[in-house]
């Protein structure tokens, strides 16, 4: 129960203030725990980040996968993949993951984030292969780069409306992934 409260507080801190806001005193204050109690659950900020990735990324990935499963064609799967990720931008779990990936993390935390992203990319490889791509894994990584750029654009509060950014990303990926 306390661990969940600490993770929820960490999500809030990260989404409101980025990695700089994630500190043990801030976690203690948000949860009403003593600062020493926070150390009983996590040995470092990186450990908090690793736990958030372990808990939140699978949920986020499952939402993307479910959106892809609701459609039939490879093109529709690609569109669902892009749209669902961009729809999740406002979600606190996603904002926390974005804040995390922007911060200075130890090698273990960075590797866990890379592995989680690898699982997300793997979801789209089959659809790209079905379109006749000779290198579907490479295409998937490049497609994810478009999504990541769109996420950053939305997160920054760009001049364009998030819907406009989403439509541009969908168009770019659909036209760019046809073999």
Secondary structure as GFF3:
##gff-version 3
##sequence-region A 1 179
A	DSSP	alpha_helix	2	17	.	.	.	ID=ss1
A	DSSP	three_ten_helix	19	21	.	.	.	ID=ss2
A	DSSP	alpha_helix	24	31	.	.	.	ID=ss3
A	DSSP	alpha_helix	35	41	.	.	.	ID=ss4
A	DSSP	alpha_helix	45	52	.	.	.	ID=ss5
A	DSSP	pi_helix	53	57	.	.	.	ID=ss6
A	DSSP	alpha_helix	58	69	.	.	.	ID=ss7
A	DSSP	alpha_helix	74	87	.	.	.	ID=ss8
A	DSSP	three_ten_helix	88	90	.	.	.	ID=ss9
A	DSSP	alpha_helix	92	102	.	.	.	ID=ss10
A	DSSP	alpha_helix	107	130	.	.	.	ID=ss11
A	DSSP	alpha_helix	136	155	.	.	.	ID=ss12
A	DSSP	alpha_helix	162	177	.	.	.	ID=ss13
###
